[in-house]
């Protein structure tokens, strides 16, 4: 084990776990996979701590590692064929028994339906608190691209959740 790690690195990494988990959950959509992704990210960060430039944004560095790890795993998984008949996948779905849904559940479902690039941009900006410039750096795209993705994601969510404006629910026409 390399004992020359920067003082405080462990504490910095631990402090970012909640943000990393939230981002991982938005990428994978499955809690267990999100936890594994966070763990993989932290292991890679620890192993490559010497490549981190002190004084730069630790969170952005970690999110970049996580994003690259996720897409590498995704590309690898795409080449694997499993559960051809869909039997195992069908057992993983549990539909709710109640008729009413919590707003957050509806939001999460719609967020999961967004294209991956739009969901990622929205989570980085809206949930993780990154600036457009930081999000663009993490994703390796232009700032304008991030702004466009966030705008399209917000518009789609507003439309899909039947919001008249960014916080005002549409009237329930089913009770008319």
N, C-alpha and C positions, 0 to 999 in steps of 0.2 A: 504494500500500500504506500502510496506517495504521501509523505508527511509534510511536503512543502506546499500544501494547499493554502490558499490565502486565508488569513485569519477572518473569521466571520462568514466564510463561504457556506458552511453548513447551515448557519442561522438564516442566511439570505435564501437558500434553497428551500428550507422549511417554511419560511414566511410566504413563499409563492405557491405552496401546495393548493390552497383553496382556489386561487385563480387558474392554476393549471388544471385542476379537476373540472372546473366549470367549462373551460375551453375543450378539454378532452371529451366531456360529455356532449358538447355541441358537435364535435367532429364525429364521434362514434355512435352516439345515440343510445348506448348500452352501458350501464353503470360498471359492470365488471370489466368490460373492454376499456372504459375510460380510466379505471384504476390501474389497469395494466399499462396503459399508455403513459400515465403520470409516472409510474415506476420506471418504465423504460427511459423516459425523458430525464428523470433525476439521475439514473445510473449513467447515461451518456454525458450529462452535464458534469457529473463528478469526475468521470474518467477523462473528460476533455477540459477540465477547469483551467488548465494552462493556456487554452486558446481564448478564454474570455478576457476581454480588454477591460481592466478595472477603470471605473469612472463612466462606463457606458451603461446602457439600460439592461439590467439583469433579466427583467421580465420579458423584454423583447427577444433576448438571446434564448431564453428557455422556450418561449412560444415558437420560435423558429425551429428549434430542435424538435419540439413536439410535432409541429406541422410536417416537417420532413420525415419524421419517424412514421407518422400516421400514413402519409401517402406512399412511403416505401412498403409498409405492411399491406396497404390497400392494393397496390400493384401486384404484390406477391400473392395475396388471397384471390385476386381475379383469375390467376392462372390455375388455382386449385379448384377441383370439382368435388363438392361434397353434398350430401343430402339431395341426390338427384330427384327423388320422388317427392320431396318437400314435406315428408312426414314429420321430421324433427322440427322444422320451422313452424308447421301448423300447431304443434303443441306449445310453442312459445307465446302464442297470441292468446290473451285473455281479454275478452270484451267486457266492458263494465255492465253491471246489472242495472244501475240506476239510470234514469232518464236525463237528469240534469248533470251538467258537467261543470267543474270549476273553470273559471276563466284561464287559469294558468295551464290546465290540462289542454284546453283548446288551443291556447297560444303555442304550447310546446309541440302539439301535433302539427300545427301549421308551420312552425319554425322548421320542423324536421322535413317538411315537404318542399322547402325552398331548395333551389339548386345549391350544391355544396359551396360554390364560390361566394354566393350571396349570403348564405348562412354564416360562413366563416367571417366575412367582412362585417356583418351586423353584430356578431358576437364580440369580435375584437373591438369595435367602436362602441357599441351600446352596452355590453355587459362587462367587458374587461377594462374599459376606460382608456384604451390606447388612442392616440391622436391619429388622424388620417395618415400622416407621414409615417408614424411608427407601424401602423397596420400595413401600409404599402411596402415598407421594408421587410416586415415579417413574411408577407405573401410574395415578395419579389415582383411586384407590379408597380405601375405608376400611381401617383396619388389620385389622379382623375379616375382611374379604373376603380379604385376603392370607393370613391365618392359615388360613382355610378352604381356599383354593386349594392352599397348601403341604401341608396335611394330606391332602387328597384325592389330590394328586399322589403323595405318599409312600406312601399306602395302595395306590394303584393299581400303583405300581412294585413294591412288596413282593409284591403278589398276582401280578402278571404275571411277575415273576422267580422265583416259587415260593420265596420266602423265608419261613421260619417266624417270624423276628423280624428286626429291623433289622441283620442282619449274619450270621445263621446260615442256611446253605443248607438247603433241604429235602432229605430223603433221596431218592436216585435210585431211583424205583420201577420204572424200566424194566429194572433189573438184578436184580430179585427173582426 
